[in-house]
Amino acid sequence: IDVAKCMSCQNCVIATKDEYHGNEFPGFAKPYAGENGDLITIERRERGTGANIDVNYLVTMCNHCDDAPCVKAAGDGALYKRDDGITMVDFEKSRGRKSLIDSCPYGAMRWNHAHQVPQMWNFDAHLLDLGYDAPRCVDACPTKALVFHRCTDEDMVAIAEANGLEVLNARLGTKPRVYYKNLHLYTSHFIGGTVAAGHDQVARNVAGAEVTLCKDGAPGAREISDDFGYFRFDGIRDGDAGYALEIAHEGFSRRTITLEHAIKASVNVEVVLEG
């Protein structure tokens, strides 16, 4: 799932809802009307202030973890893993066991009130077994933010490394089979701002300024301000501290701006250079 490509069109949500609403697939899924939340959801996060902002979306669903807490909690096969890695529900063994939905640390399991069973997005396993190329949510995505791979575990490791893919909350150690590209757009902050010159009332944007992000006194990433004077350093972890900005441009005095506090939200800095 490429966070940078998702525009929250809701096609994946609607396609999945259409697939399971009123439809039973014996051995795979019970009809689910979404009364307790959709099987696929999209979360929204806005970063920044003023004109220097972005809005990103995170598609979430069952992660089909290889070390799945839900499977462990069931204990008796009420939830189980297929040989291809897909997590499934045994609707006889799981009937009436609402507590199982709390075992998912990602909050991806739903309670099917009508049939009194837990339910989650099952990778559209009934369609894959029929030879479909991909789940419906992938087919429905107009920006190709969702991509499906039918491959070996070794190939998936190579794909993840080549594309900089991550999993949600890797610290949990659940080994998800759903990967994210550009996840930092949703999980981290940025330090950005505008470079201008002149007095505040008549300041003009400055393009081509070299901005260096320093951490604990050591210079790091560099950016060049664009035609509007904007610059941005992304991927700043929550709670990180010790940052400073050094701004240089030919014909202006060099400036250093120290960020005094730990980064708890994206930061915008207005820099005015003097001749």
Legacy VTK file of the C-alpha trace (Angstrom):
# vtk DataFile Version 3.0
C-alpha trace
ASCII
DATASET POLYDATA
POINTS 275 float
0.000 0.000 0.000
1.604 3.260 -1.150
0.579 6.022 1.249
1.783 8.644 -1.228
-0.684 7.428 -3.870
-3.809 7.020 -1.726
-6.336 9.848 -2.156
-9.058 8.306 0.028
-11.429 7.732 -2.879
-12.941 4.882 -0.797
-13.063 2.522 -3.801
-11.287 -0.240 -1.866
-13.711 0.163 1.030
-16.777 0.116 -1.220
-15.582 -2.805 -3.350
-14.968 -4.916 -0.256
-18.285 -3.903 1.276
-20.013 -4.887 -1.987
-18.268 -8.262 -2.014
-19.412 -9.316 1.462
-22.667 -7.445 2.064
-25.416 -10.050 1.785
-23.084 -12.647 0.271
-21.994 -15.871 1.909
-18.988 -17.791 0.660
-19.060 -21.161 2.476
-15.771 -21.928 4.144
-14.535 -18.383 3.503
-16.900 -15.679 4.744
-20.290 -14.957 6.224
-22.478 -12.121 4.931
-21.313 -8.956 6.664
-23.268 -5.706 6.583
-20.601 -3.522 8.199
-22.648 -2.785 11.296
-19.519 -2.885 13.443
-17.122 -1.135 11.058
-15.885 -1.840 7.554
-13.447 -4.675 6.853
-11.145 -2.165 5.143
-10.891 1.373 6.491
-9.008 4.547 5.600
-7.576 6.823 8.274
-6.671 10.482 7.681
-3.800 12.565 9.056
-3.009 16.238 8.442
0.516 17.546 9.038
1.864 21.068 9.208
0.277 24.506 9.520
-0.548 27.437 7.296
0.322 26.960 3.637
2.921 24.261 4.347
0.645 21.305 5.038
-0.124 17.895 3.630
-2.902 15.371 4.151
-2.170 11.651 3.948
-4.316 8.552 4.179
-3.654 5.115 5.627
-5.542 2.092 4.299
-5.906 -0.509 7.039
-7.174 -4.064 7.102
-6.281 -7.474 8.519
-2.498 -7.789 8.253
-2.511 -11.603 7.966
0.345 -11.793 10.430
2.592 -14.850 10.381
2.870 -14.623 14.173
-0.757 -13.641 14.623
-1.935 -12.827 18.172
-5.508 -13.674 17.147
-4.546 -17.209 16.116
-2.724 -17.659 19.421
-5.705 -16.308 21.370
-8.079 -18.726 19.644
-5.852 -21.670 20.429
-8.139 -24.290 18.909
-8.194 -23.328 15.236
-11.115 -20.939 15.492
-8.704 -18.623 13.705
-5.993 -20.266 11.633
-3.398 -19.708 8.905
-3.593 -21.258 5.453
-0.413 -22.582 3.863
-0.277 -19.456 1.659
-0.261 -17.195 4.725
-3.881 -16.012 4.674
-5.557 -15.851 8.083
-9.007 -17.460 8.119
-11.961 -17.892 10.472
-13.520 -21.233 11.344
-17.090 -20.051 11.749
-18.191 -23.071 13.783
-15.356 -22.978 16.338
-15.483 -19.185 16.657
-19.243 -18.821 17.058
-20.147 -16.684 20.076
-16.523 -15.855 20.903
-16.704 -12.081 20.680
-13.618 -11.697 22.880
-11.469 -12.811 19.946
-11.836 -9.429 18.257
-9.860 -7.839 21.085
-6.853 -10.052 20.355
-5.953 -8.110 17.196
-3.458 -5.347 18.106
-4.341 -3.522 14.870
-8.064 -3.343 15.591
-8.797 -5.009 12.243
-11.268 -7.668 13.386
-15.014 -7.042 13.381
-17.907 -8.708 15.168
-20.584 -10.044 12.835
-23.706 -9.551 14.939
-26.018 -11.363 12.537
-23.998 -14.577 12.618
-22.288 -14.145 16.009
-18.783 -14.700 14.658
-15.584 -12.664 14.308
-14.767 -11.536 10.789
-11.988 -9.677 8.987
-10.847 -9.023 5.437
-9.638 -12.425 4.279
-7.602 -11.304 1.231
-10.660 -12.289 -0.843
-9.344 -15.838 -0.568
-12.457 -17.253 -2.278
-11.622 -15.202 -5.381
-7.904 -16.009 -5.340
-8.720 -19.714 -5.138
-10.860 -19.288 -8.262
-7.872 -17.859 -10.114
-8.498 -14.118 -9.763
-5.366 -12.027 -10.279
-5.930 -9.872 -7.185
-8.439 -9.032 -4.434
-11.244 -6.663 -5.388
-9.812 -3.791 -3.364
-6.681 -3.881 -5.529
-8.657 -3.987 -8.781
-10.770 -1.041 -7.622
-7.859 1.283 -6.793
-7.581 3.967 -9.521
-4.154 5.260 -8.448
-2.580 1.798 -8.037
-1.869 2.587 -4.400
-2.697 -1.058 -3.661
-0.591 -3.790 -5.244
-0.998 -7.550 -4.836
1.920 -9.991 -5.031
1.515 -13.743 -5.368
5.088 -14.830 -4.663
7.373 -16.741 -2.341
8.347 -15.334 1.038
11.900 -14.910 -0.240
10.678 -12.882 -3.219
8.577 -10.704 -0.934
11.607 -9.915 1.197
13.424 -8.798 -1.947
10.447 -6.699 -3.071
10.233 -5.034 0.350
13.941 -4.203 0.376
13.936 -2.887 -3.205
10.950 -0.598 -2.570
11.635 0.500 1.012
8.499 -1.212 2.327
7.552 -1.299 6.010
4.887 -2.946 8.123
2.629 -1.297 10.659
3.946 -1.273 14.226
6.901 -3.525 13.451
7.821 -3.410 17.139
4.894 -5.772 17.831
6.756 -8.569 16.061
3.617 -10.005 14.452
5.206 -10.351 10.973
2.410 -8.863 8.847
1.906 -9.749 5.186
0.583 -6.278 4.390
3.398 -3.841 3.564
3.457 -0.060 3.191
5.458 2.273 0.998
6.042 5.896 2.116
4.642 5.020 5.537
6.604 7.931 7.022
4.055 10.310 5.485
1.565 9.006 8.046
3.725 8.042 11.004
6.344 10.808 11.205
6.645 14.602 11.241
8.445 17.061 8.984
10.557 20.150 9.604
9.913 22.683 6.890
9.379 26.326 6.219
9.838 29.308 3.948
12.933 31.323 3.101
12.350 35.019 2.353
14.389 38.220 2.185
13.695 41.844 3.041
11.499 43.416 5.685
8.506 41.432 6.902
5.984 43.706 5.178
7.692 43.508 1.787
9.589 40.214 2.089
9.963 38.187 -1.099
10.392 34.450 -1.399
13.940 33.249 -1.968
14.565 30.324 -4.303
17.839 28.424 -4.327
18.717 28.816 -0.651
20.682 25.893 0.745
19.045 24.616 3.933
20.899 22.062 6.071
19.239 20.062 8.813
21.627 19.554 11.725
21.153 17.003 14.505
23.061 17.442 17.759
25.424 19.817 15.999
26.217 17.518 13.088
25.115 18.547 9.570
22.796 16.104 7.830
20.319 16.294 4.958
20.311 19.308 2.639
17.457 20.849 0.693
17.251 23.734 -1.781
14.310 26.119 -1.362
11.943 26.050 -4.355
10.514 28.942 -6.374
8.147 29.748 -3.523
10.906 29.612 -0.925
9.649 26.324 0.544
11.807 23.521 1.938
10.973 20.358 3.857
12.770 17.544 5.698
10.501 14.539 6.193
10.644 11.422 8.338
11.272 13.140 11.698
10.435 10.727 14.486
8.065 11.753 17.232
9.939 13.036 20.282
13.257 13.572 18.497
15.226 16.613 19.698
18.472 18.458 19.055
17.631 19.854 15.619
18.833 23.090 14.044
18.596 24.631 10.576
21.427 26.362 8.742
20.371 28.568 5.847
22.794 29.962 3.270
22.378 31.908 0.029
24.840 33.974 -1.947
24.379 37.655 -1.198
22.741 37.123 2.197
24.011 36.594 5.712
24.071 32.987 6.874
21.443 32.088 9.491
21.156 29.350 12.065
17.834 28.539 13.727
17.781 26.201 16.708
14.653 24.207 17.464
14.549 24.274 21.228
11.973 21.566 21.924
11.412 17.915 21.097
9.464 17.425 17.861
5.896 16.430 18.733
4.263 17.776 15.555
5.404 18.970 12.143
7.250 22.284 12.333
7.066 25.308 10.023
9.846 27.911 10.257
9.738 31.313 8.589
13.281 32.383 7.737
14.033 35.972 6.712
17.532 36.506 5.317
19.361 39.824 5.525
21.830 41.230 2.998
LINES 1 276
275 0 1 2 3 4 5 6 7 8 9 10 11 12 13 14 15 16 17 18 19 20 21 22 23 24 25 26 27 28 29 30 31 32 33 34 35 36 37 38 39 40 41 42 43 44 45 46 47 48 49 50 51 52 53 54 55 56 57 58 59 60 61 62 63 64 65 66 67 68 69 70 71 72 73 74 75 76 77 78 79 80 81 82 83 84 85 86 87 88 89 90 91 92 93 94 95 96 97 98 99 100 101 102 103 104 105 106 107 108 109 110 111 112 113 114 115 116 117 118 119 120 121 122 123 124 125 126 127 128 129 130 131 132 133 134 135 136 137 138 139 140 141 142 143 144 145 146 147 148 149 150 151 152 153 154 155 156 157 158 159 160 161 162 163 164 165 166 167 168 169 170 171 172 173 174 175 176 177 178 179 180 181 182 183 184 185 186 187 188 189 190 191 192 193 194 195 196 197 198 199 200 201 202 203 204 205 206 207 208 209 210 211 212 213 214 215 216 217 218 219 220 221 222 223 224 225 226 227 228 229 230 231 232 233 234 235 236 237 238 239 240 241 242 243 244 245 246 247 248 249 250 251 252 253 254 255 256 257 258 259 260 261 262 263 264 265 266 267 268 269 270 271 272 273 274
